[in-house]
Amino acid sequence: MDIPLIFTFWFMVAAYLIHVIDESLLGGSFVEKVQQHWWAEYSWKKFFWFNSGYFVLMIASVVQFRFRSDSGCLAQTGDAFSIAKPK
């Protein structure tokens, strides 16, 4: 069974959406942990804008891939390889 590459990119967007919702609703929130351990000035506003910008980048990459048939679509491919780990 072959899954077209475009579907895998949309699935990555969906998986990231679930990840962000999980971080937002999780008890002992992600933002509080970042403030506590790494970046005291981190806030929900920064969390929101970072993730919004990343969603725009991801969706724009998928749309670019769809209409330009993968010419210059490095952002989404980079995401795919960033989560892959060698065995």
Protein Blocks (a to p, Z undefined) as FASTA:
>chain_A
ZZdfklmmmmmmmmmmmmmmmmmmpghifklmmmmmmmmmbcfklmmmmmmmmmmmmmmm
mmmmmmnnopaiaklmmmmmmmpccZZ
